[in-house]
Amino acid sequence: MEKTEINGYPHVAYQRDIYKLDEVEKRSLEFHDWLDTRRTVRDISDKPISKKVIENLIMAGSTAPSGAHKQPWTFCAISNSELKKEIRKAAEKEEYDSYHGRMSERWLNDLKPIGTDWNKPFIEEAPWIIIVFKRVYEMIDEEKHNNYYVNESVGIACGMIISAIHKAGLVTLTHTPSPMNFLTKILERPDNERPYLLLPIGYPKDEVYVPDLKRKELDEVAVFYE
C-alpha cells in the first residue's frame, strides 16, 4: 500500500471500488430498501449468540468517525445472567418512576401507539446486551485531556453498530433508562465514562409483532438547495 507523510504524520493511499453513476444510484437504493426493513424489536429470543458475533458487531461500530479520531467509546458486552438480572432490576426501577410521574402526559400519549411500559424483560432474555459508554476525557500522565464531539461521535458509532446488527440478521432496540448512573456503579466503570445507550442483541422470538408505524417521506425530512 502506497504511503506518504503529511505534516510529518504517516498517511496511506485511500483505495476502494468506484462505480459509475447508474450503479451508485442502484446501490444506494438497494441499501435504503434493505435498511428500511430494520425495526425496533422488544421480543428477543434467548437463543445463544456467539461471543465472536458480538466482537464483530463492536468492531463494526468502532469504525465510526470521531472527533480527532479519539474514538471516545467503550462497549461493555454482557452475557452473565446474574449481571443482566441486576441491570434489569435497576433499569425497571428508573423506568417505573418515569412512567409514574417523571414523564409528561403528552409523552405518555405519544408512547401509546408503540406499546411500551416500564417492564424491560429483554434485558434478561437477550443472550447479550451491549452498554455503550461515552468517554468524556482521558487521563494521560495524571492530566485530564477532554475528548472532542463526544456525543456526536458515540451517536454515529451506535448507528453503525445498529446497522451491523441488522446486517447479521439479528434484532435490537435502543434503551435509555433515565437516569442511567446505576450502570456506572454496577459495571464499575471509571469516572471518565458516562452511560449512553443499552442495546439488547439476539434473534427475534418465533412470533413477533411490531407497531405499524410509517416513516416520514423524503419531503418531510430533507430540504434541497440546488
Stockholm file with secondary structure:
# STOCKHOLM 1.0

chainA/1-226         MEKTEINGYPHVAYQRDIYKLDEVEKRSLEFHDWLDTRRTVRDISDKPISKKVIENLIMAGSTAPSGAHKQPWTFCAISNSELKKEIRKAAEKEEYDSYHGRMSERWLNDLKPIGTDWNKPFIEEAPWIIIVFKRVYEMIDEEKHNNYYVNESVGIACGMIISAIHKAGLVTLTHTPSPMNFLTKILERPDNERPYLLLPIGYPKDEVYVPDLKRKELDEVAVFYE
#=GR chainA/1-226 SS CCEEEETTEEEECCCCCCCCHHHHHHHHHHHHHHHTTCCCCCCBCCCCCCHHHHHHHHHHHTTSCCGGGCCCEEEEEECCHHHHHHHHHHHHHHHHHIIIIISCHHHHHHHTTTTCCSCCTHHHHSSEEEEEEEECEEEETTEEEECSSHHHHHHHHHHHHHHHHHHTTCBCCCBCCSSCHHHHHHTTCCTTEEEEEEEEEBCBCSSCCCCCCCCCCHHHHCCCCC
#=GC SS_cons         CCEEEETTEEEECCCCCCCCHHHHHHHHHHHHHHHTTCCCCCCBCCCCCCHHHHHHHHHHHTTSCCGGGCCCEEEEEECCHHHHHHHHHHHHHHHHHIIIIISCHHHHHHHTTTTCCSCCTHHHHSSEEEEEEEECEEEETTEEEECSSHHHHHHHHHHHHHHHHHHTTCBCCCBCCSSCHHHHHHTTCCTTEEEEEEEEEBCBCSSCCCCCCCCCCHHHHCCCCC
//
